[in-house]
């Protein structure tokens, strides 16, 4: 199974429950070469995955009309998945799952359902019945994409006092306080009309939060008052180069910060690139530095594992790997790719 100098990761895909829709894979931390170890059937469209801190439980959404969220026990030796059951999300197209800092709850956002769920977690990682759900109402200015609420991510802050929901349809970050299994609305933050907030990343220091806006291909930097979850806008920057003419298929997707806290990366679909921004260590402000092609089409999601970055290219059926230059943060293609049908999520183990 696992070899020396290898890291393991799971890949979620858009595949049927009769296919191996979750793949366990290995990454060489030296060369960037990847290989598939085994797959898990029995879940449809596991488009987003989350693993607990101990690496003993994996959660996966099933992105379909009648959404579900699944829990899996991870075998300590082989890292194979064993089902711990599933729960309905009571909404369509669940697209994000996250784990509370104490790992006593998971949260799920349902893109087409317009609702966000909380599920208590049992000691073995399995899920109890839903303890609460909130339904968003309203619409945005774009009739094609913002005709209704579309919660796209649900992310607890490091303190565990707040849960931040990016709603692409409403151009809002809606912030909740989790209280005894309930999601109590704390505040709303409005983004520029037509932004389409999608995913966010919290800086390791907790001082700043960065948001990828899907529809207008921008990244927003916030100063973060963690005590009260009060986000103050520092800047909006394009995720695309100045000399690039954006088309209708250009949309920002995923966002991650390097463990050192100096580099921010955002994936662009359409241009099929990952943008690199340097983070000012005193102010948190961003400087656009570079754009690296992902070696595939439609990079929906990516992950940083060690000094490597893996990009899941949905429409070219491949995952590509890059080395991260420790000084500049620039991405250097390793020349390695892993063939896989419709990969849309990479989750390190």
C-alpha positions as CSV (number, residue, x, y, z in Angstrom):
1,X,0.0,0.0,0.0
2,X,1.7,3.2,1.2
3,X,5.4,3.6,0.4
4,X,8.1,5.7,2.0
5,X,7.9,9.5,1.2
6,X,4.2,9.1,0.2
7,X,1.2,10.9,1.4
8,X,-2.3,9.6,1.0
9,X,-5.4,11.5,-0.2
10,X,-9.0,10.8,-1.2
11,X,-10.5,12.1,-4.4
12,X,-14.2,12.8,-4.7
13,X,-15.8,12.6,-8.2
14,X,-19.0,13.0,-10.2
15,X,-19.8,9.3,-10.6
16,X,-22.7,7.0,-10.0
17,X,-23.1,4.8,-7.0
18,X,-22.2,1.8,-9.1
19,X,-18.7,3.2,-9.8
20,X,-15.8,3.7,-7.5
21,X,-16.7,7.3,-6.8
22,X,-14.3,7.9,-3.9
23,X,-10.7,7.0,-4.7
24,X,-8.0,6.4,-2.2
25,X,-4.7,7.6,-3.8
26,X,-1.0,8.0,-3.0
27,X,1.2,11.0,-3.8
28,X,5.0,10.8,-3.9
29,X,6.2,13.8,-1.9
30,X,9.5,13.7,-3.9
31,X,8.4,13.4,-7.5
32,X,4.7,14.4,-7.4
33,X,3.7,11.1,-9.0
34,X,0.3,9.8,-8.0
35,X,-1.4,6.4,-8.1
36,X,-4.8,5.0,-7.2
37,X,-4.9,2.4,-4.4
38,X,-8.6,1.5,-4.3
39,X,-12.0,2.9,-4.7
40,X,-15.4,3.0,-2.8
41,X,-18.7,2.4,-4.4
42,X,-22.2,3.0,-3.1
43,X,-22.4,6.8,-3.1
44,X,-23.4,9.0,-6.0
45,X,-21.5,12.2,-6.8
46,X,-19.4,12.6,-3.7
47,X,-18.4,16.1,-4.7
48,X,-16.9,17.3,-1.4
49,X,-15.1,15.4,1.4
50,X,-13.8,16.2,4.9
51,X,-11.6,14.1,7.2
52,X,-11.4,14.5,11.0
53,X,-8.2,15.4,12.7
54,X,-7.3,11.8,13.7
55,X,-7.8,10.6,10.2
56,X,-10.3,8.0,11.4
57,X,-13.5,9.3,9.8
58,X,-14.4,10.7,6.4
59,X,-17.6,12.6,5.5
60,X,-18.9,13.0,2.0
61,X,-21.8,14.8,0.5
62,X,-23.9,13.0,-2.2
63,X,-24.7,15.8,-4.6
64,X,-28.0,14.8,-6.1
65,X,-31.6,16.1,-6.1
66,X,-32.4,14.4,-2.8
67,X,-29.2,15.1,-1.0
68,X,-27.4,12.9,1.5
69,X,-24.3,13.1,3.7
70,X,-22.3,9.9,4.4
71,X,-19.9,9.0,7.2
72,X,-17.2,6.4,6.7
73,X,-14.8,4.8,9.2
74,X,-11.2,4.8,7.9
75,X,-9.3,1.6,8.4
76,X,-6.2,2.4,10.5
77,X,-4.0,0.0,8.4
78,X,-5.3,0.1,4.9
79,X,-7.2,3.5,4.9
80,X,-10.1,1.8,3.2
81,X,-13.5,3.2,3.9
82,X,-16.3,1.4,5.7
83,X,-19.8,2.9,5.7
84,X,-21.2,4.3,8.9
85,X,-24.5,5.2,7.2
86,X,-25.9,8.3,5.8
87,X,-28.5,11.0,6.6
88,X,-30.8,13.0,4.2
89,X,-29.9,16.7,3.9
90,X,-33.5,17.6,3.0
91,X,-32.2,19.7,0.2
92,X,-30.8,19.3,-3.3
93,X,-27.2,19.3,-4.5
94,X,-25.3,19.3,-1.2
95,X,-21.9,20.6,-2.1
96,X,-19.9,21.2,1.1
97,X,-19.3,19.4,4.4
98,X,-17.2,20.7,7.3
99,X,-16.4,19.5,10.8
100,X,-16.7,21.7,14.0
101,X,-13.4,22.3,15.9
102,X,-14.6,20.0,18.7
103,X,-15.7,17.4,16.1
104,X,-19.1,17.1,17.7
105,X,-21.0,18.4,14.7
106,X,-20.8,18.5,11.0
107,X,-22.3,21.1,8.8
108,X,-23.6,20.7,5.2
109,X,-24.6,23.3,2.6
110,X,-27.2,22.5,-0.1
111,X,-26.7,24.5,-3.3
112,X,-30.0,24.1,-5.0
113,X,-31.9,23.4,-1.7
114,X,-30.9,26.8,-0.3
115,X,-30.6,25.2,3.2
116,X,-27.8,24.5,5.6
117,X,-27.8,21.6,8.0
118,X,-26.2,20.7,11.4
119,X,-25.7,17.0,12.4
120,X,-24.5,15.8,15.8
121,X,-21.7,13.3,15.6
122,X,-21.5,10.1,17.6
123,X,-18.3,8.8,19.3
124,X,-17.6,6.5,16.4
125,X,-18.1,9.3,13.8
126,X,-21.5,8.2,12.7
127,X,-24.2,10.8,12.4
128,X,-27.3,11.4,14.5
129,X,-30.5,12.8,13.1
130,X,-30.2,16.4,11.9
131,X,-30.4,18.8,14.9
132,X,-31.2,21.9,12.9
133,X,-31.4,23.4,9.4
134,X,-31.7,27.0,8.2
135,X,-33.3,28.0,4.9
136,X,-32.1,31.1,3.1
137,X,-34.5,33.3,1.2
138,X,-34.0,35.9,-1.6
139,X,-32.1,36.3,-4.8
140,X,-29.3,38.3,-6.5
141,X,-29.0,40.4,-9.7
142,X,-28.0,37.6,-12.1
143,X,-31.2,35.8,-13.3
144,X,-29.1,32.9,-14.7
145,X,-27.2,32.1,-11.5
146,X,-28.8,34.0,-8.6
147,X,-32.5,33.3,-9.1
148,X,-32.6,31.8,-5.6
149,X,-30.3,31.3,-2.6
150,X,-27.3,29.0,-3.3
151,X,-25.3,28.2,-0.1
152,X,-22.0,27.0,-1.5
153,X,-19.8,26.5,1.6
154,X,-20.2,26.3,5.3
155,X,-17.1,26.8,7.4
156,X,-16.7,27.0,11.2
157,X,-14.1,29.5,12.4
158,X,-11.2,28.3,14.5
159,X,-12.9,29.4,17.7
160,X,-15.9,27.3,17.0
161,X,-18.1,30.2,18.0
162,X,-19.2,31.0,14.5
163,X,-20.1,29.3,11.3
164,X,-19.7,31.2,8.0
165,X,-21.9,30.4,5.0
166,X,-21.1,31.7,1.6
167,X,-24.3,32.1,-0.4
168,X,-23.6,32.5,-4.1
169,X,-27.2,33.4,-4.9
170,X,-27.6,36.2,-2.3
171,X,-24.1,37.8,-2.6
172,X,-23.8,37.3,1.2
173,X,-21.7,35.6,3.8
174,X,-24.3,34.6,6.5
175,X,-22.7,34.1,9.9
176,X,-24.3,31.8,12.5
177,X,-23.6,30.9,16.1
178,X,-23.9,27.2,16.8
179,X,-25.8,26.9,20.1
180,X,-26.7,23.4,21.4
181,X,-27.1,22.0,17.9
182,X,-29.0,25.0,16.5
183,X,-27.7,27.6,14.0
184,X,-28.6,31.1,15.3
185,X,-28.2,33.9,12.8
186,X,-25.4,36.3,14.0
187,X,-25.0,38.7,11.2
188,X,-24.9,39.1,7.4
189,X,-22.2,40.5,5.2
190,X,-23.1,41.9,1.8
191,X,-20.7,41.5,-1.2
192,X,-20.8,43.6,-4.4
193,X,-23.8,42.6,-6.5
194,X,-23.0,39.7,-8.9
195,X,-20.0,38.5,-6.9
196,X,-21.2,35.0,-6.2
197,X,-19.3,34.2,-3.0
198,X,-18.2,30.5,-3.1
199,X,-15.4,29.4,-0.8
200,X,-13.3,31.0,1.9
201,X,-10.0,30.4,3.6
202,X,-9.0,31.5,7.1
203,X,-5.4,32.6,7.6
204,X,-3.4,30.5,10.1
205,X,-3.1,33.5,12.3
206,X,-6.9,34.0,12.4
207,X,-6.4,37.7,11.6
208,X,-7.6,37.6,8.0
209,X,-10.1,35.7,5.9
210,X,-10.0,35.4,2.1
211,X,-13.0,34.8,-0.1
212,X,-13.2,33.4,-3.7
213,X,-16.1,35.0,-5.6
214,X,-17.2,32.7,-8.3
215,X,-19.3,34.8,-10.6
216,X,-17.1,37.9,-11.0
217,X,-13.7,36.1,-10.6
218,X,-12.5,38.1,-7.6
219,X,-10.9,37.4,-4.3
220,X,-11.9,39.5,-1.2
221,X,-9.6,40.1,1.7
222,X,-11.1,40.7,5.1
223,X,-9.8,41.7,8.5
224,X,-11.3,39.2,10.9
225,X,-12.5,40.1,14.4
226,X,-12.6,36.5,15.6
227,X,-14.3,37.4,18.9
228,X,-17.4,38.7,17.1
229,X,-17.0,37.4,13.6
230,X,-17.0,41.0,12.3
231,X,-15.4,41.0,8.8
232,X,-14.1,44.3,7.4
233,X,-13.3,44.4,3.7
234,X,-9.6,45.3,3.0
235,X,-9.6,44.8,-0.8
236,X,-11.2,43.1,-3.8
237,X,-8.8,41.8,-6.5
238,X,-9.4,40.0,-9.8
239,X,-8.3,36.4,-9.9
240,X,-7.5,36.8,-13.6
241,X,-4.6,38.6,-15.2
242,X,-5.0,42.2,-16.3
243,X,-4.5,41.3,-20.0
244,X,-7.0,38.4,-20.0
245,X,-10.5,38.9,-21.4
246,X,-12.9,36.9,-19.3
247,X,-15.7,35.0,-21.0
248,X,-19.0,33.5,-19.7
249,X,-17.3,30.2,-18.7
250,X,-14.7,32.0,-16.5
251,X,-15.5,31.3,-12.8
252,X,-13.4,31.3,-9.7
253,X,-13.7,28.1,-7.7
254,X,-11.5,27.0,-4.8
255,X,-9.2,28.9,-2.4
256,X,-6.4,27.8,-0.1
257,X,-3.6,29.3,2.0
258,X,-0.2,27.7,2.3
259,X,0.6,26.4,5.8
260,X,3.3,29.1,6.2
261,X,0.6,31.7,5.7
262,X,2.5,33.7,3.0
263,X,0.8,32.4,-0.2
264,X,-2.8,32.4,-1.3
265,X,-4.0,30.3,-4.2
266,X,-7.3,30.6,-6.2
267,X,-8.4,28.3,-9.0
268,X,-10.0,29.7,-12.2
269,X,-12.2,27.7,-14.4
270,X,-12.3,28.8,-18.0
271,X,-8.8,30.2,-18.0
272,X,-7.9,26.8,-16.2
273,X,-5.3,28.3,-14.0
274,X,-4.3,28.7,-10.3
275,X,-3.6,32.3,-9.3
276,X,-0.9,33.0,-6.8
277,X,-1.1,36.0,-4.4
278,X,1.4,37.0,-1.8
279,X,0.0,37.9,1.6
280,X,1.5,40.9,3.4
281,X,2.5,39.5,6.8
282,X,1.7,42.8,8.5
283,X,-1.5,44.0,6.8
284,X,-2.9,40.8,5.2
285,X,-3.2,42.6,1.9
286,X,-2.8,40.6,-1.3
287,X,-0.5,41.1,-4.3
288,X,-1.2,39.2,-7.5
289,X,2.0,37.4,-8.5
290,X,1.5,34.6,-11.0
291,X,-0.9,32.3,-12.9
292,X,-0.1,28.7,-13.6
293,X,-2.1,26.5,-16.0
294,X,-3.5,23.4,-14.3
295,X,-2.7,21.0,-17.2
296,X,-6.4,20.2,-17.6
297,X,-9.8,21.7,-17.9
298,X,-12.1,23.1,-15.2
299,X,-10.1,23.0,-12.0
300,X,-13.0,22.7,-9.5
301,X,-10.9,22.0,-6.4
302,X,-7.3,21.7,-5.3
303,X,-5.4,20.8,-2.2
304,X,-1.9,21.5,-0.7
305,X,-0.1,18.4,0.6
306,X,3.4,19.0,1.9
307,X,5.2,21.1,-0.7
308,X,2.9,19.8,-3.4
309,X,-0.3,21.2,-4.9
310,X,-2.8,18.8,-6.5
311,X,-5.5,20.2,-8.9
312,X,-8.6,18.3,-9.7
313,X,-9.5,19.0,-13.3
314,X,-13.2,18.0,-13.7
315,X,-13.7,18.2,-17.4
316,X,-10.4,16.6,-18.5
317,X,-10.6,13.6,-16.2
318,X,-7.2,14.2,-14.5
319,X,-5.5,15.3,-11.3
320,X,-2.2,17.2,-11.9
321,X,0.6,17.9,-9.4
322,X,2.9,20.9,-8.8
323,X,5.8,21.6,-6.5
324,X,5.5,24.8,-4.5
325,X,8.6,27.0,-4.5
326,X,9.3,27.7,-0.8
327,X,10.6,31.2,-1.5
328,X,8.2,32.6,-4.0
329,X,5.2,30.3,-3.7
330,X,5.2,29.7,-7.5
331,X,3.9,26.5,-8.8
332,X,6.2,24.3,-10.8
333,X,4.6,21.5,-12.8
334,X,6.0,18.0,-11.9
335,X,4.9,16.6,-15.2
336,X,2.8,14.0,-13.4
337,X,-1.0,13.5,-13.8
338,X,-3.4,10.9,-12.6
339,X,-6.2,9.8,-14.9
340,X,-9.6,9.8,-13.1
341,X,-13.2,10.3,-14.3
342,X,-14.6,13.7,-13.3
343,X,-12.4,14.4,-10.2
344,X,-13.9,17.4,-8.2
345,X,-12.4,17.2,-4.7
346,X,-9.0,16.3,-3.3
347,X,-8.8,15.7,0.5
348,X,-5.5,15.0,2.2
349,X,-5.4,12.2,4.8
